[in-house]
Amino acid sequence: MHDLIIQGGMPLRGSVKVKGSKNASLPIIAASLLTEESVIVDDVPDLHDVRTMLEVIESMGASIDYNSAEEILRINSMRLDAIEPPCHLVQRMRASFLVLGPILTRFGKAKISLPGGCAIGSRPVDLHLKGLTSMGADITLSGGIIEAKTKQLQGARIYLDFPSVGATENIIMAASLAKGTTFIENAASEPEVVDLAGFLNSLGAKVSGAGTNNIRIEGVKELGSTRHAVIPDRIEAGTLLLSAAVTGGDVTVTNLLPEHIKPLLAKLRETGVSVEEDGLSVRVRGEGRTKGVDLKTFPYPGFPTDLQPQFMILLALSEGTSLVTETIFENRFRYVPGLQKMNANIMVEGNRAVVQGCHELRGAQVEASDLRAAAALLLAGLAAKGKTQISNIDYLWRGYSSFEERLASLGARLECLPSENYEQPEAFIK
């Protein structure tokens, strides 16, 4: 693990480009298992989670050629020779579970362990299994291993009790090669689901309604080849915009889709931050002290839970009292003790946090507990007076590619060091 050392208090200024979406890349990589033809995927960010997913499909026999510098990925799954990805990989990252649907529908059988990932709350896979069972899969669970079998998946009408992104994606992929037509009601409508549907349709699938709560998939006999570009990462875009807001800076973020982050832009304006949209770019200027606002997370198109920790930094520095309600993950507030060490006045009660704004955050030694907690503590360190040391910063690399270097290009002063060899730095990256 590594520590990130930040000298805070520097307003960020300049322009920075958003990379491809992590949460779109992972299901697209899983979906490549559905075809025997080669696929090319552009704008795949070089992240720990992407590398893990590539290990998963390569372990099953897929051929991988990833040019991380150009962010171009080539996959050929013609010679898959395994239906059970290694447990240690699936338990490392929850998104690995997305290979279940493609393997089952293509081969009629699959084995996979229960998934792992960031400890931000209970994220059961029952909706995934409910959907596949409705399509005719025989599923058993023993010793943490799920085994699924079917002669052929059949189209079905599936109602999701919660609009789960992962379950929606798994069912869409499985239904693409199933016999007949599948309808998903109360489906997730996130942009990443739309991007997956676009990728599948470019392979020859027949998916309609993606982006709404009702999705229709007409099964086809086989899928072909394609070249597809991943959408920009809306969570990274939001994190970069917030980095300008919390430091009182002036940053233009390019290669983003403003319609994907409407709730964030609305809340930024509500706090008093200057927000200017221009096509595929957004400029944020922090002008004076912001004012507190209430915030509640919801499935898309509501305010995303993955931006709640980062937005908390702005509220911690805003005038007045704010109320943050988290409706998605019950353990999302695990990052709050770190902010409290940095002078933030936050009180957590169940799924709510009451934030009393302070005039300044102060640097401290803190520890990241998950991906978005790492991003939040990084923003806090950028905004804080003095030096901040964040341990376990490796979590950040699960979802943000070369993030430290790009922040440094905006004027951030930071340095990354191996935890066991930490020494007081004499200078910071400029």
Summary of the structure (lengths in Angstrom):
residues: 430
radius of gyration: 21.7
end to end distance: 23.1
largest distance: 65.4
contacts: 1594
relative contact order: 0.16
helix: 36%
strand: 27%
